Amino acid sequence: MDTSEAQARLDRIGAFTGELAALERDGVLSLDDGERSALATYHQRIVSDLTTHFDLDRDEAQRRMSLGMRAASIIGAIALSASVYLFFFRIWGLLATSAQVSLLVAAPLAGVVLTEAASRFDKSRHFVLIAALVAFACLVANVSMIGHIFAMTGSPDALLVWSAFALAIGYAYGLRLLVAGGLILAIAFLAGRTVAAAGGEWSEAGRRPEVWLAMALLLLVAGAVRSTRRRRFASTYRNVGLSVALIALWILSINADLSALRWSETAIKATYQIGGFVLTGSVIMLGLRTDWTEGVYLGALGFIVFLYTKFFQWWWDWMPAYLFFLIVGLVAVGMILVLRRVRALATVFA
Amino acid sequence: MMRRVLVPVLVVAIADAVMLLSAAANRAGQPDARVTLTSRQLVSAPVSARNSARELRWMNGVDALHGVLFGRLDAGTLTALGFDSRPGTRQLGRRVFAALEVDGARLQIVDAALAAETLRRSHPDRGRYIVARAVAYGDGRIRALLPELVVPRAFVHMLDRPPYTVTLAFGRHYEPWIVAIDPVDTPAVRQ
């Protein structure tokens, strides 16, 4: 059981207890003293077990505070990483090359040790996240600065190292942010290697969205397959794959010059616009059926971006601006009505 | 616990070992080129309170934004580099090798090829021609990938007394390092 599963169990117990009290108050259901006592003892034992092993939110107020602490962790990690970078830049000119390299090698290793130490006393994992992000920042500095000191030519292999480290530490400590970052870096590495294998300059892989579109779709499928061994990060795979795929489709739908296809500009743009609408529509449907909440949000956001981009291309140049925004506003109102209808249907079929 | 720590530690260890071995391999044996440049071609980067290291930047014909040396290629060379000459093709830049001629105050790209050996055969003078990695574009542009050079502590004091000459070696991986920084004997000003 991981933290999210433990939190879900605690939430279910809370909801059950509240509903039971309401039913008893309304006279629908009544437990005798023995049953009530047995139930309370059983729940107390489970809650005690869960809260001993995990740092869980017992109510909405605690949940909101946890979100705030998570945001503070990320800001703290960014600030601490900046501090490490700036300290290194401040002192590295005073050191011999061997000392510079030793410091750069030691920094991420110290970060890993710090992360492990934090995981032992911090059940909430906020300090674990900070330590892991600082360790990752130290590794980024390690690879880029050693490359700089020895005037090495840039290579996509640096992305592979960063990706492997982020995934390793993300999986080890159950940190979704690190896993998501590792997956994005893995896509960038594979795209760079693919472009290089075709004779291109790897750092121009960003100008071939079709390459990373393919990788992102593979990731999306990998996250959607139920038998994924590490199911606890399946939604992270899906969300990263979907986000990257939507960005690639959107870029291709507005700039055909970035496509490797030897089609006309119109054909390329139309193909990827249709692809964008099909993907967002499919994801919204899939998300509604399988309780993939982030998929529904990302799909809806992508659909709106594709739709408004199309409106802009069709009408902005010749239509009065006030009329353009009137149509955009009316479409938004229309979409709210459609989504309300879809939600009502989903409730009926649930 | 060991497994949690072991994998990230191994990633760091392997990555650093590969990088340091690669740097050592680049500098092992006879360098591919050994050239002397002036303090006009390799200028000292501005000193900053936040960055205590001293670095040298390539200046001759260099794009200040990207810190790289640009040149132009003819249609024949572009075809040899694998570019499709048909109009309307959408091609990415290609990673190639460039030959740079060091001739007094001049430093310019004079040739390009897919293989470094091809360039070295055409330009065998290792004291005059550098072979470096470069990126060529379908419109004829080419930029040599010449990174800023971190100056080892032993040479830092020379940067405050220009003019100077910088002797660079380019190794097996066509990556440069500073061999020496020497003062230039400036002639006495005549009255």
Interface residues (C-beta under 8 A of the other chain):
Chain A: L86 F89 R90 I91 W92 G93 L94 L95 A96 T97 V101 V105 P108 L109 V112 V113 E116 S119 A135 L139 N142 V143 I146 G147 H148 I149 F150 A151 M152 T153 G154 V161 A164 F165 A168 I169 A172 Y173 V195 A196 G199 G200 E201 W202 E204 R207 R208 D257 L258 S259 A260 R262
Chain B: M1 R3 R4 V5 V7 P8 V9 V11 V12 A15 D16 M19 L20 S22 A23 N26 R50 N51 S52 A53 R54 G82 T89 R90 L92 G93 R94 R95 R133 V135 L145 P147 E148 L149 V150 P152 R153 V156 H173 Y174 E175 P176 W177
